[in-house]
Amino acid sequence: MVKMTIGVYKSNKNAGRFRFHRKKTKKEWKHYFIDIDEDYGNTFGSEWVSGFKARILKRKQQYKRTFVCTNCWKRWTQYVPKNCHEVDECPFCED
Ligand SMILES: [Zn+2]
């Protein structure tokens, strides 16, 4: 089971529980991820994390990008690291 980070945002922990926002409600980091499980398939999930862990997770965050294969010219979307703008493998050309 691998958690692939797709977002780390500051969020209001009390959102929804109180009708009116108090000015001093503490914002906490929320980690959004895709749980990659080869047997049961991928599921989306979220969890509260500390500020320290949020910084680590942000570095590993994946971004959804669209790629075009220069061989078969088909498009697909894939989660890749921030500075990755090219992938070697085309899901349609693979043997
Ligand atoms: Zn291709």
Residues whose N, C-alpha, C, O or C-beta is under 5 A from the ligand:
A	BS01	ZN	C69 N71 C72 C90 F92 C93
